[in-house]
Amino acid sequence: MTYYFIIGTTFLVSVIVNTILKNKFREYSKFHLHSYMSGKEVAEKMLKDNGITDVYVLSVEGEMTDHYNPLNKTINLSEKVYNGRSAASVAVAAHECGHALQHKLGYNLLKIRNHLVSILNFSSKFTNLAIVSGLTIFYSSGGKDSFLLKLGIGLFFFVFLFSFITLPIEFDASNRALTWMRKKNVVNYQEYNKAKESLNWAAMTYVVSALGSLSQLIYFLSFFTSASKKDEQL
C-alpha cells in the first residue's frame, strides 16, 4: 500500500503542476512580446548569437513536446511555441537553445546524462519486473532470498540518478535562456517575469519526478532495513 501511495501522490502532484503550467501558457499566450518575435525567431537568434551554426529549429506536433535532440542537433518546438509570440513561447524556445549551448560547451552533467540514456533504456525494461518478482520471492522466503530484489533496486537506481542529474541541467538551461533574453532585450521587465515564471513551473515537473524517484528508492531500501532489524531481534 505504501508503494501505491507514493506512486499515486507523485502522479497527483504531477497532474496539478502540469495543469498549472498549461494554464500559465494559455494565459501568457494572449499577450504578444513588445519585440513581436516568434519562438522560431528567438531560437534562431539565440543560436546565432552563441555561434551555433549546425543546429536546426524544427516544428513538431503536440503540446509541450519541445526538446533538444543532441543526436541530430535539432531544436524541436511544438507548434504553439514555434509560432507563438508570447513570453512563455519564447522562454521555452530559448530554454531548448540553452541545451544546445550546453552541448556546444561540453557541459559535464549533460555528458553524464547522455551516457546514462542507453543504460536507462535497458534498465527500464526490466526494473519493474525485477522489483515485483524480487518482492514476491523476498516475502515468500522470509527475507532470506533478496538477490532479485537487489537487482531491481540497482536498476531503479539509474532511473533515480537520471532524474536528479536532470534537475541542474534544466535549471542551467533556463538561466542561460533568461540571461540571454534580458541581455538582448528580447523581453522587457514584465515579459521577463512571465518568462521566468513559465520556466520555473516547467522545472517543477522535473522536481516532482525526481522526488518521486527518491521516495520510491527509499521505500525499496526500507525492506532491507526492516529485515536487518528482525535479524537483530532474533
PAZAPA-4460 file (N, C-alpha, C; in steps of 0.05 Angstrom, whole numbers, plus 32768, in hexadecimal, padded with zeros to 4 digits):
% residues 234
    n_x    n_y    n_z   ca_x   ca_y   ca_z    c_x    c_y    c_z   seq   type   mol
   8010   7FE8   8000   8000   8000   8000   8011   8019   8000     1      M     A
   8028   8018   800E   803A   802F   800F   8044   8036   7FF4     2      T     A
   804B   8022   7FE4   8056   8026   7FC9   8041   8034   7FB8     3      Y     A
   8028   802A   7FB9   8013   8035   7FA8   800C   8052   7FB2     4      Y     A
   800F   8057   7FCC   800B   8072   7FD6   8020   8085   7FCA     5      F     A
   8039   807C   7FC9   804F   808D   7FBE   804A   8093   7FA1     6      I     A
   8043   807D   7F92   803D   8080   7F75   8025   8093   7F71     7      I     A
   8010   808E   7F80   7FF8   809E   7F7D   7FFC   80BC   7F84     8      G     A
   800B   80C1   7F99   8011   80DC   7FA2   8022   80EB   7F8D     9      T     A
   8036   80DD   7F83   8048   80E8   7F6E   8038   80EF   7F55    10      T     A
   8026   80DC   7F4D   8016   80E0   7F36   8003   80F8   7F39    11      F     A
   7FF6   80FA   7F51   7FE4   8110   7F56   7FF1   812B   7F56    12      L     A
   8008   812D   7F63   8017   8146   7F64   8021   814D   7F48    13      V     A
   8029   8139   7F38   8032   813E   7F1D   801B   8149   7F0C    14      S     A
   8003   813E   7F0F   7FEC   8148   7F00   7FE6   8165   7F08    15      V     A
   7FE7   816B   7F21   7FE2   8186   7F2B   7FF6   819A   7F1F    16      I     A
   8010   8193   7F20   8025   81A4   7F15   8021   81A8   7EF7    17      V     A
   801B   8193   7EE9   8018   8195   7ECC   7FFF   81A6   7EC5    18      N     A
   7FEB   81A3   7ED5   7FD2   81B3   7ED0   7FD8   81D1   7ED4    19      T     A
   7FE7   81D8   7EEA   7FEE   81F4   7EEE   8000   81FE   7ED8    20      I     A
   8013   81ED   7ECF   8025   81F5   7EB9   8015   81FB   7EA0    21      L     A
   8003   81E9   7E99   7FF3   81EE   7E81   7FE2   8207   7E83    22      K     A
   7FD7   820C   7E9A   7FC7   8224   7E9F   7FD7   823D   7E9C    23      N     A
   7FF0   823C   7EA6   8002   8253   7EA4   8008   8259   7E86    24      K     A
   800D   8244   7E77   8013   8247   7E5B   7FFB   8253   7E4C    25      F     A
   7FE3   8249   7E52   7FCB   8254   7E45   7FC7   8271   7E4D    26      R     A
   7FCC   8278   7E66   7FC8   8293   7E6F   7FDC   82A6   7E61    27      E     A
   7FF6   829E   7E61   800A   82AF   7E55   800A   82B0   7E37    28      Y     A
   7FFE   829C   7E2B   7FFD   829C   7E0D   7FEB   82B2   7E02    29      S     A
   7FDB   82BE   7E14   7FC9   82D4   7E0B   7FD8   82EE   7E07    30      K     A
   7FF0   82F0   7E12   7FFF   8309   7E11   8018   8305   7E00    31      F     A
   8019   8314   7DEA   8031   8313   7DD9   8048   8323   7DE4    32      H     A
   8060   831A   7DDD   8078   8328   7DE5   807A   8344   7DD9    33      L     A
   8088   8356   7DE6   808C   8371   7DDB   809D   836F   7DC1    34      H     A
   80AE   835A   7DC0   80BF   8356   7DA9   80B1   8347   7D93    35      S     A
   809A   833B   7D9A   8089   832C   7D87   8098   8315   7D7A    36      Y     A
   80AD   830A   7D87   80BC   82F3   7D7D   80AD   82D9   7D83    37      M     A
   80B0   82C6   7D71   80A4   82AB   7D76   80B8   8299   7D83    38      S     A
   80AE   8282   7D8C   80C0   826F   7D99   80D6   8266   7D86    39      G     A
   80CF   8262   7D6D   80E2   825A   7D58   80F8   826F   7D54    40      K     A
   80EF   8289   7D53   8102   829F   7D4E   8115   82A2   7D66    41      E     A
   810A   829F   7D7E   811A   82A2   7D96   812F   828B   7D97    42      V     A
   8126   8273   7D91   8139   825C   7D91   814F   8260   7D7D    43      A     A
   8148   8269   7D65   815D   826D   7D50   8170   8283   7D58    44      E     A
   8166   8298   7D64   8177   82AF   7D6D   8189   82A6   7D83    45      K     A
   817F   8297   7D97   8190   828F   7DAD   81A6   827C   7DA4    46      M     A
   819F   826A   7D91   81B4   8258   7D86   81C9   8268   7D78    47      L     A
   81C1   827B   7D68   81D3   828C   7D58   81E5   829D   7D6B    48      K     A
   81D9   82A9   7D7F   81E8   82BA   7D92   81FD   82AA   7DA1    49      D     A
   81F9   8290   7DA4   820C   827F   7DB3   821E   826F   7DA0    50      N     A
   821E   8277   7D86   822F   826A   7D73   8229   824D   7D6D    51      G     A
   8210   8246   7D70   8207   822A   7D6A   81FA   822A   7D4E    52      I     A
   8208   821E   7D3B   81FE   821F   7D1F   81F6   8204   7D15    53      T     A
   81F9   81EF   7D25   81F3   81D4   7D1B   81DA   81C8   7D29    54      D     A
   81CA   81D9   7D35   81B2   81D0   7D42   819A   81DC   7D34    55      V     A
   8186   81CC   7D2D   816F   81D5   7D1E   8155   81D6   7D30    56      Y     A
   8145   81EA   7D2B   812C   81EE   7D3A   8115   81E2   7D2B    57      V     A
   8107   81CF   7D36   80F1   81C1   7D29   80D7   81C4   7D39    58      L     A
   80C1   81C0   7D2B   80A6   81C0   7D37   809D   81A3   7D39    59      S     A
   8093   819C   7D51   8089   8180   7D55   806C   8181   7D5F    60      V     A
   805E   816C   7D5B   8042   816B   7D64   8040   8167   7D82    61      E     A
   8029   816D   7D8D   8024   8168   7DA9   8026   8181   7DBA    62      G     A
   8020   817E   7DD4   8021   8193   7DE7   8037   818C   7DFC    63      E     A
   8048   819F   7E02   805E   819B   7E15   8070   8184   7E0C    64      M     A
   8075   8183   7DF2   8087   816E   7DE7   80A2   817A   7DE0    65      T     A
   80A8   8191   7DEB   80C0   81A0   7DE4   80D9   8191   7DF0    66      D     A
   80EE   818F   7DE0   8106   8182   7DE9   811E   8187   7DD6    67      H     A
   8135   8184   7DE1   814E   8185   7DD1   8158   8169   7DCC    68      Y     A
   815D   8162   7DB3   8167   8147   7DAD   8185   814A   7DA6    69      N     A
   8196   8140   7DB8   81B3   8142   7DB4   81BE   8130   7D9E    70      P     A
   81AE   811C   7D97   81B7   8108   7D83   81B7   8114   7D67    71      L     A
   81A1   8121   7D60   81A0   812E   7D45   81A2   814C   7D47    72      N     A
   81A7   8157   7D5F   81AB   8173   7D64   8193   8184   7D59    73      K     A
   817C   817F   7D65   8164   818E   7D5D   8156   8199   7D76    74      T     A
   814B   81B1   7D73   813A   81BC   7D87   811E   81B6   7D7E    75      I     A
   810F   81A6   7D8D   80F4   819E   7D84   80E0   81AC   7D96    76      N     A
   80D1   81BE   7D89   80BD   81CE   7D97   80A1   81C6   7D8F    77      L     A
   808F   81C5   7DA4   8073   81BF   7D9E   8068   81D7   7D8E    78      S     A
   8053   81D2   7D80   8048   81E6   7D6D   8042   8200   7D7B    79      E     A
   8036   81FF   7D93   802F   8217   7DA2   8048   8227   7DAA    80      K     A
   805D   8219   7DB0   8076   8227   7DB8   8085   8231   7D9F    81      V     A
   8085   8221   7D8A   8092   8228   7D71   8087   8242   7D65    82      Y     A
   806C   8243   7D65   805F   825B   7D59   8057   8270   7D6D    83      N     A
   8057   8269   7D87   804E   827B   7D9C   8060   8293   7D9F    84      G     A
   8054   82AA   7DA7   8063   82C3   7DAB   805F   82CD   7DC7    85      R     A
   805A   82BB   7DDA   8057   82C3   7DF6   8070   82BE   7E06    86      S     A
   8070   82C8   7E1F   8087   82C4   7E30   808C   82A6   7E36    87      A     A
   8077   8297   7E3A   8079   827B   7E3F   8085   826C   7E27    88      A     A
   807C   8272   7E0F   8085   8265   7DF7   80A3   8269   7DF2    89      S     A
   80AB   8282   7DF4   80C8   8288   7DEF   80DA   827E   7E05    90      V     A
   80CF   827C   7E1E   80DE   8272   7E34   80E5   8255   7E30    91      A     A
   80D1   8245   7E27   80D5   8229   7E21   80E9   8225   7E0A    92      V     A
   80E5   8235   7DF5   80F7   8234   7DDE   8114   8239   7DE6    93      A     A
   8118   824E   7DF6   8133   8256   7E00   813E   8240   7E13    94      A     A
   812C   8235   7E23   8135   821F   7E35   8141   8208   7E26    95      H     A
   8133   8200   7E10   813E   81E9   7E00   8158   81F0   7DF3    96      E     A
   815B   820A   7DEC   8175   8213   7DE1   818A   8212   7DF7    97      C     A
   8181   8216   7E10   8194   8214   7E26   81A1   81F8   7E27    98      G     A
   8191   81E4   7E21   819C   81C8   7E20   81B0   81C5   7E09    99      H     A
   81AA   81D2   7DF2   81BC   81D1   7DDC   81D7   81DF   7DE3   100      A     A
   81D5   81F5   7DF2   81ED   8203   7DFB   81FC   81F1   7E0F   101      L     A
   81EE   81E3   7E20   81FC   81D1   7E33   820B   81BC   7E23   102      Q     A
   81FF   81B2   7E0E   820B   819D   7DFD   8224   81A8   7DF0   103      H     A
   8223   81C1   7DE6   823A   81CD   7DD9   8251   81D1   7DEC   104      K     A
   824A   81D9   7E05   825F   81E0   7E19   8269   81C7   7E27   105      L     A
   825D   81B0   7E22   8265   8197   7E2F   825E   8196   7E4D   106      G     A
   8245   819F   7E53   823B   81A0   7E6E   823D   8183   7E7A   107      Y     A
   824C   8180   7E8F   8252   8165   7E9A   8239   8155   7EA2   108      N     A
   8226   8162   7EB0   820E   8153   7EB8   81FE   8149   7EA0   109      L     A
   81FE   8159   7E8B   81F0   8151   7E73   81FD   8138   7E66   110      L     A
   8218   8138   7E67   8227   8121   7E5D   8220   8108   7E6D   111      K     A
   821F   810B   7E87   8219   80F4   7E98   81FC   80EA   7E93   112      I     A
   81E9   80FC   7E90   81CE   80F4   7E8B   81CB   80E6   7E70   113      R     A
   81D9   80F0   7E5C   81D8   80E4   7E41   81E3   80C7   7E42   114      N     A
   81F8   80C3   7E53   8203   80A8   7E56   81EF   8096   7E64   115      H     A
   81DF   80A2   7E76   81CC   8092   7E85   81B4   8089   7E75   116      L     A
   81AF   8096   7E5F   8197   8090   7E4F   8196   8073   7E46   117      V     A
   81AC   8069   7E3B   81AD   804D   7E32   81A9   803A   7E49   118      S     A
   81B5   8040   7E60   81B2   802F   7E78   8195   8030   7E81   119      I     A
   818A   8048   7E81   816E   804B   7E8A   815B   803C   7E78   120      L     A
   815F   803D   7E5E   814E   802F   7E4B   814E   8011   7E50   121      N     A
   8165   8007   7E58   8168   7FEA   7E5E   815B   7FE4   7E79   122      F     A
   8162   7FF3   7E8D   8159   7FED   7EA8   813A   7FF1   7EAB   123      S     A
   812F   8004   7E9D   8112   8009   7EA0   8101   7FF2   7E96   124      S     A
   810C   7FE1   7E84   80FE   7FCA   7E7A   80FB   7FB4   7E8F   125      K     A
   810D   7FB3   7EA2   810E   7F9D   7EB5   810A   7FA5   7ED2   126      F     A
   810A   7FC0   7ED7   8109   7FC9   7EF3   80F0   7FC0   7F01   127      T     A
   80D9   7FC6   7EF6   80BF   7FBF   7F03   80BC   7FA1   7F07   128      N     A
   80C4   7F92   7EF2   80C2   7F74   7EF4   80D4   7F69   7F0A   129      L     A
   80EC   7F74   7F0B   8100   7F6B   7F1F   80F6   7F72   7F3B   130      A     A
   80EB   7F8A   7F3F   80E2   7F92   7F59   80CA   7F82   7F63   131      I     A
   80B6   7F80   7F51   809E   7F71   7F58   80A4   7F54   7F5E   132      V     A
   80B4   7F47   7F4D   80BB   7F2C   7F51   80CD   7F29   7F6A   133      S     A
   80DF   7F3C   7F6D   80F1   7F3C   7F84   80E2   7F3F   7F9E   134      G     A
   80CD   7F50   7F9F   80BE   7F53   7FB7   80AE   7F3A   7FBE   135      L     A
   80A4   7F2D   7FA9   8095   7F14   7FAE   80A7   7EFF   7FBA   136      T     A
   80BE   7EFB   7FAE   80D1   7EE7   7FB9   80DC   7EEF   7FD4   137      I     A
   80E0   7F09   7FD8   80EA   7F13   7FF1   80D7   7F0D   8008   138      F     A
   80BD   7F12   8003   80A9   7F0D   8018   80A5   7EEF   801D   139      Y     A
   80A4   7EDF   8007   809F   7EC2   8009   80B6   7EB4   8017   140      S     A
   80CE   7EBF   8015   80E5   7EB3   8021   80EB   7EBE   803D   141      S     A
   80D9   7ECF   8046   80DD   7EDB   8061   80F4   7EEF   8062   142      G     A
   80FA   7EFB   804B   810F   7F0F   804A   812B   7F03   8046   143      G     A
   812C   7EE9   8040   8146   7EDC   803D   8151   7EDE   8020   144      K     A
   813F   7EDC   800D   8147   7EDD   7FF1   8142   7EF9   7FE6   145      D     A
   8156   7F0A   7FE3   8152   7F26   7FDB   8162   7F2E   7FC3   146      S     A
   816E   7F1A   7FB5   817F   7F21   7F9E   816F   7F2F   7F88   147      F     A
   8158   7F25   7F80   8149   7F31   7F6B   813E   7F4C   7F72   148      L     A
   8137   7F50   7F8C   812E   7F6A   7F95   8145   7F7E   7F94   149      L     A
   815C   7F75   7F9D   8174   7F87   7F9C   817A   7F8F   7F7F   150      K     A
   8177   7F7B   7F6D   817C   7F81   7F50   8168   7F96   7F46   151      L     A
   814F   7F93   7F4E   813A   7FA6   7F45   8140   7FC2   7F50   152      G     A
   8148   7FC3   7F69   814E   7FDD   7F76   8167   7FEA   7F69   153      I     A
   817A   7FD9   7F62   8192   7FE2   7F54   818B   7FEE   7F39   154      G     A
   8179   7FE2   7F2A   8170   7FEC   7F11   8160   8006   7F14   155      L     A
   814F   8007   7F29   8140   801F   7F2E   8151   8036   7F37   156      F     A
   8168   8030   7F42   817B   8046   7F4A   8182   8057   7F33   157      F     A
   8184   804B   7F1B   818B   805B   7F03   8174   806E   7EFC   158      F     A
   815B   8065   7F00   8144   8077   7EFC   8146   808E   7F0F   159      V     A
   814C   8089   7F28   814E   809D   7F3C   8165   80B1   7F35   160      F     A
   817C   80A5   7F2E   8193   80B6   7F27   818E   80C8   7F0F   161      L     A
   8180   80BD   7EFB   817A   80CC   7EE3   8168   80E4   7EEA   162      F     A
   8154   80DF   7EFC   8141   80F4   7F04   814F   810B   7F12   163      S     A
   8162   8104   7F24   816F   8119   7F34   8185   8128   7F24   164      F     A
   8192   811A   7F11   81A5   8128   7F00   8197   813B   7EED   165      I     A
   817E   8134   7EE6   816F   8145   7ED4   8169   8161   7EE0   166      T     A
   8165   8162   7EFB   815D   817B   7F08   8170   8192   7F03   167      L     A
   818B   818F   7F0A   819D   81A6   7F05   81A0   81AC   7EE7   168      P     A
   819D   8198   7ED6   819F   819C   7EB9   8188   81AF   7EB0   169      I     A
   8170   81A9   7EBA   8159   81B9   7EB2   815A   81D5   7EBD   170      E     A
   8162   81D8   7ED6   8165   81F3   7EE2   817B   8203   7ED4   171      F     A
   8190   81F6   7ECD   81A6   8204   7EBF   819D   820E   7EA4   172      D     A
   818E   81FD   7E95   8185   8205   7E7B   8172   821D   7E7D   173      A     A
   8161   821D   7E92   814E   8233   7E96   815D   824D   7E9D   174      S     A
   8172   824A   7EAE   8182   8262   7EB5   8190   826E   7E9C   175      N     A
   819A   825C   7E8B   81A7   8266   7E73   8193   8274   7E61   176      R     A
   817B   8269   7E5F   8166   8275   7E4E   815D   8290   7E59   177      A     A
   8158   8292   7E72   814F   82AB   7E7E   8164   82C1   7E7D   178      L     A
   817D   82B9   7E82   8193   82CC   7E81   8196   82D8   7E65   179      T     A
   8195   82C6   7E51   8197   82CF   7E35   8180   82E1   7E2D   180      W     A
   8167   82D9   7E34   8150   82E9   7E2C   8151   8305   7E38   181      M     A
   815A   8306   7E51   815B   8321   7E5E   8171   8332   7E52   182      R     A
   8188   8325   7E4C   819F   8333   7E41   8199   833E   7E25   183      K     A
   818B   832E   7E15   8185   8335   7DFA   816B   8345   7DF7   184      K     A
   815E   834B   7E0D   8145   835B   7E0D   812F   834D   7DFD   185      N     A
   812F   8333   7DFE   811A   8323   7DF1   8100   8327   7E00   186      V     A
   8103   832A   7E1B   80EB   832E   7E2C   80F0   8347   7E3D   187      V     A
   80DA   8355   7E44   80DD   836B   7E57   80D9   8361   7E73   188      N     A
   80D8   8373   7E86   80D7   836A   7EA3   80BF   8358   7EA9   189      Y     A
   80A8   8360   7EA0   808F   8351   7EA6   8090   8336   7E98   190      Q     A
   8099   8337   7E7E   809A   831E   7E6F   80AF   830B   7E7B   191      E     A
   80C5   8316   7E85   80DA   8306   7E91   80CF   82F6   7EA9   192      Y     A
   80BF   8304   7EB9   80B3   82F6   7ED1   80A0   82E0   7EC9   193      N     A
   8091   82E4   7EB3   807F   82CF   7EA9   808F   82B8   7E9E   194      K     A
   80A4   82BE   7E90   80B5   82A9   7E84   80C2   8299   7E9B   195      A     A
   80CC   82A6   7EAF   80D9   8299   7EC6   80C5   8287   7ED4   196      K     A
   80AD   8291   7ED9   8098   8281   7EE7   8091   8268   7ED6   197      E     A
   808F   826B   7EBC   8089   8255   7EAB   809E   823F   7EAD   198      S     A
   80B7   8247   7EAC   80CD   8234   7EAE   80CF   8227   7EC9   199      L     A
   80C8   8236   7EDE   80C8   822B   7EF9   80B3   8215   7EFC   200      N     A
   809C   821A   7EF1   8087   8205   7EF2   808E   81ED   7EE2   201      W     A
   809B   81F2   7ECB   80A4   81DC   7EBA   80B9   81CB   7EC9   202      A     A
   80CB   81D9   7ED8   80DF   81CB   7EE8   80D3   81BA   7EFE   203      A     A
   80BC   81C4   7F09   80AF   81B5   7F1E   80A7   8199   7F16   204      M     A
   80A1   8195   7EFD   809A   817A   7EF4   80B1   8167   7EF8   205      T     A
   80CA   8171   7EF4   80E2   8160   7EF8   80E7   815C   7F16   206      Y     A
   80E1   8170   7F26   80E4   816E   7F43   80D2   8159   7F4E   207      V     A
   80B9   8159   7F45   80A5   8145   7F4E   80AE   8129   7F47   208      V     A
   80B8   8126   7F2E   80C2   810C   7F25   80D9   8102   7F36   209      S     A
   80EC   8114   7F3B   8104   810D   7F4B   80FC   8105   7F67   210      A     A
   80EA   8114   7F74   80E2   810E   7F8F   80D2   80F4   7F90   211      L     A
   80C3   80EE   7F7B   80B4   80D5   7F79   80C7   80BE   7F78   212      G     A
   80DC   80C1   7F68   80F1   80AC   7F65   80FF   80A7   7F7F   213      S     A
   8105   80BD   7F8D   8113   80BB   7FA7   8102   80AD   7FBB   214      L     A
   80E8   80B3   7FBC   80D6   80A7   7FCF   80D4   8089   7FCA   215      S     A
   80D2   8081   7FB0   80D1   8065   7FAA   80EB   8056   7FB2   216      Q     A
   8102   8063   7FAD   811B   8056   7FB3   811D   8052   7FD2   217      L     A
   8116   8066   7FE1   8116   8064   7FFE   8104   804D   8008   218      I     A
   80EC   804C   7FFB   80D9   8037   8002   80E5   801B   7FFD   219      Y     A
   80F1   8017   7FE5   80FD   7FFD   7FDF   8113   7FF6   7FF2   220      F     A
   8124   8009   7FF9   813A   8004   800B   8130   7FFE   8027   221      L     A
   8118   8007   802E   810E   8003   8049   8109   7FE5   804F   222      S     A
   8105   7FD5   8039   8101   7FB9   803D   8119   7FAC   804B   223      F     A
   8131   7FB5   8043   8149   7FA9   804E   814E   7FB4   806B   224      F     A
   8146   7FCC   8070   8148   7FD7   808B   8136   7FC7   809E   225      T     A
   811E   7FC2   8095   810B   7FB3   80A5   8115   7F96   80AA   226      S     A
   8120   7F8A   8095   812A   7F6F   8097   8141   7F6D   80AA   227      A     A
   8153   7F81   80A9   816B   7F81   80BB   8162   7F84   80D8   228      S     A
   814D   7F94   80DD   8143   7F98   80F8   8137   7F7E   8103   229      K     A
   812A   7F6F   80F2   811E   7F56   80FA   8134   7F42   8101   230      K     A
   814A   7F42   80F1   8160   7F30   80F6   816D   7F36   8111   231      D     A
   816F   7F50   8118   817B   7F59   8131   816A   7F4F   8148   232      E     A
   8150   7F51   8145   813E   7F49   815B   813F   7F2B   815F   233      Q     A
   8143   7F1C   8149   8146   7EFF   814C   8160   7EF7   8158   234      L     A
***
